[in-house]
Amino acid sequence: MRFLASYRRTLKALGADEPVVLWTSLTWNDRVALWALCFYRLQCRPMQPDLSLIVVGEYEERHARLSFGITYVTLEPAMARNAWGTARLLSLREVQEKARLWKKLTASSPILSGKPFRETRENKVLLDLGVYQAGLFPKRTARGLSLSTFDTLLLGCVNRTPSSPARILGRENETGQELWRWVSVTGDITIFNRLAQWAEHGALHAKPWTAPNGWQTARYTLSAAGRALLRDGLSSIDQAPPFPIWGVTAYDPKDPWVVVEEAGGRPHLQRLGER
C-alpha cells in the first residue's frame, strides 16, 4: 500500500502543469525508472516537459561482469544539499530519447529482435537489459529447441534429493553460483515463483508447503520429465510455463520467440519458424 500511494503521488506530480525536478542516481534501476518517468511526462506535456534532473549518490555494483544488478546508493544530507545546485533542465530531445528507451524496453517484441540498433552510450543499458532478457527465452540450436539459459541453471540446481528453494539457491557449485548472479538482478522471488511453475508443469516434484516459510518448508526434486528437458530440449514451446519479462512473454505458444546465438556475437531473438 505504501508503494501504491507513493506511485500515485509521483504520477500526480508528473501530470501537473508545473515544473518537475527528478532526483536519480547512476544505478541501472534508477536510470530505467527515469526512462519511465520521462515517458509518462511526455504523455502529459509532449512539447514542453519542463523536467529538471539531479543525479545523486555513490553506488557500487555487486557483480562487475553485469553492467546492472542490485546496487546500493549512499546519500548524506550534505550531499543532497550540494546536489540541489546541480539541477539542470532536460531538453525536449533528451526527454524524448529516454522515453524511446522505455518504449523499447516495454514493447511487445523482445529488445534484441528486429533491426539492430547502434551501441551508443544511451543504448548501452538497454542492450545489457536485452541480453539479460534473451537469457529467459528458449534457444534455437542445431538440435532443435532447448531451455532458456535461466531455466537450464534453475533446473540444473535441483536434484533427486528433496531441497527447499533456499537450499537450491544456495548451491555452491558452478551452476549455483551462476544462478545467484542472475538472481542478483531479478531478486529471489523469481526463483521461488519459477520453481512453483515448473512443478505445476511436471518438471519438478513438489511437497506441499505452508506460508510464510515457503523458502524453508517447500521441497522440490527433479522429475524424469525435468531431466529429459535438460538432456533433450523442448519438442514444443508449451512444454515450459510462460515467463513474462517486461512487455513480452517467453515460452508463449501464441507468440513464440526464440534466441539465436552466433559465435562471438550478441544473441538475437526471432519468432519460431523464421530464418
N, C-alpha and C positions, 0 to 999 in steps of 0.2 A: 504494500500500500504506500509506503514512503516513496518507493521508486516511481510509482504511478503519479503521485502528487507532484514530485519534482519534475517528471516528464511533462505533465500538463502545464506547469508553470513555465517551463522552457518554451514549449510551443506557443503559449500565450504571448511571451516576450518577443519571440521571433515574428509573430503575426502583428505586432503593434506597429503603428505608423510613427515610429520614432527611432533614433539611432540605437544600435545594439553593440555592446562590447563583448567579444568572445574571449574567454580565458582558456588556454590549451597548453599542452606540453608536446615534447618531441616523441613521446611514446607512440607506437603504431596504433593502438586502440584510440588514443586521443585524436590522432590525425584522421582516422577513419570517421570518428564521431564528428569532426569538423566538416568532413565532406557532407554528412547527412544534414548538419545544421545549415550549411550554405545552400543545399538543395531545397530545403524547406523555406528558407528565407526568400529564395528566388520565386517560389510559388506565390508568395505574398507581395513581393516587391521586385518584379522582374527587371525593371530598368534602373532602379536606384536602391540597391540592397542596403546601403549605408551601414556596413559592418566594419567594425574595428577589431583588430586582433592583438592579443597579448600572449606571448609564449613564456611559460614559467617552468621552474623546477629543474632539478638534476635527476637523471634516471640511469639505471643500469639494467641491461638486458641479461636475463638469466642464462641464455644459451646463444653464444655469439654466432654459431653456424646458422641460426634462424635470424632473419633480419627483423622479425617481430616475435612477440611472445609475451608472457606475463612480465610486467615491468613494475618498478616502484619509483614513485616521484616524491621527492622531499621538497617542501615549500615552507620556509620560515616566514614569520610576519615581516621581517625586514626585507626579505626577497620580494614579497608581494608588494610592499610599498615602492620599492625601486622599480619593479616591473610595470607599475601603473604609468610611469613616464615613458615607457617604450611602446605604448599603444600606437598602432598605425592603421590607417584606413585601407581596407582591401579594395582594389579596383574591381570594376564590374567583370573584367576579363578573368581575374583571379577567382572570384566567386563562381563564375560560370565553369571554370576548369575544375574546381573542387566538386561542384555539383555533377559534372560529367563523370568524374571518377565514381561517385556514389551510384549514379545510374548504371554504370558498367558493373559495379560490384553486385548490385541487386537485380540485374537483368535476368530474364527467363532463359538465357543461354549462359553456359559457363564462361568465365573470364577468358580462358585460353582457347576459345573457339572462334571461328570466323577469321577474318583478316588480321594478321599480326599487327600489333602497334609498336611504335618505336619505344625503346627503353630509355626514355628521357628521365630526368631527375624527378619529374612529377609523377611518372608512371611506375617508379621503382617499387613503391609499397604495393601498388595494385598488382604488379607482376608477381611479387612474392606471395600475395594472397591467392593469386591464380594457381601458382604451383602447389600451394597447400591444398586448395580446393580440389585440384586434379587428383591428389592422393586419396580422395574419398570416393572416386569413381572407379568402376571396374575397368580393367585393362583389356585391350585387344592385342593378342600376341599371335605368333605364327601357329600356335597350337589351338587358338580359339580365345574364348573369354576367360579371364582369371579374376579373382577377387581384387578389390582395391588394395592399395598399399596399407591403409589404415586397418582394414578388416583382416588382412593377412597377419599383421602384427598382433591384433587383438586375439584372434582365434589361435594364433601360434603361442600365446601365453597361457592358454587353457589346456590342461592335460586330463588324464584319466583319474587323477586324484581330486576329489571334490575340493574346490577352492572358493573362497569368498572374493568379491570384487576387489577388496583391499589387498588381498594376497596376490591376485592376478596382476594388479597394477604394480605391485612391489617386486615382481620378478627381477632378479639381479643378473640374469643372463643378457646377452647382447640384444635379443629381441625385446626383452622387458625394458631395457634402457632406451631403446629407440621408441617404444610405445610411450614412455614417460616424456620424451621430447615432444611428441605430438600432443599429449595432454597439457603440457605447459602452455599451449596456445589456446586450446578449446576449453580447458577446465575438466575436472574429473567426472562431472555429471554426464558428460558424453559417453564415457566408458560404462558407467552404471546403466544408462538407458540402452546402449547398444548391446550389452550382454543380454538384457531382457528381451530385446527384439530378436536376437539370434536364437534365444531359447524358444520363443514363440514360432520361429521359422524352422526349428528342428535341428539346427547345427549344434546346439548345446542341450544337455540335460540339466534341468534346474530343480533345486529343492525349494519349496515354498519358504518365504521369509516374512517377517513382520516389521513394520515401521516402529520406531525411527532408526533401527540399527541394521538396515539392509546391507550396508557396506561390510558388516561383520557376519550377519546371520545368513545371507543368501549363499548358496553353494552351486557351482557350475562345474560340469565335466564336458569334455569334448565328445560328441556323439560320432557314430560311424559316418553319418551324413556330413558332419563338420570336417572329419578327416578326409573324406572324398573331395570336398570343396577345396581344401588346401592342396591336395595332391593332383586332382584332375581339372580343377577350374569349374566354370559355370557352363551348363548346357543352355541356359536361358537367363535373361535378366531377372525374372521374377523368382529365381532361386534365392535371392537375397532380399532382405527387407529394405524398403525405401529409406533414403537418408537425406532429408532436407539440408541444404547448405546454401545460405543466403537466398538468392532469388530462384534457385533451381534445385531439383531433387535428383540425387544419384540413385541408380537402380530403379528408375521409373519406367515400367513397361510401355506406358503411353508416350513417353518422350525419352527414349534410351540414348544416353550419351556415354561414350567410352573414351578411354585415354589411349592415345597412340604415342609411344615413346620412340624417339630416334636417338641413336648413339651420339653422345656429346651435345645434344640439343635440349631445349625446353620441351616438356610434354605438351601435346596438343590434344584437344578434345573434338570429336566429331560424332555425329549420330551413327548409331549402329547400322551397318549396311552401306554407308557411304565410303567412297575410296578417294 
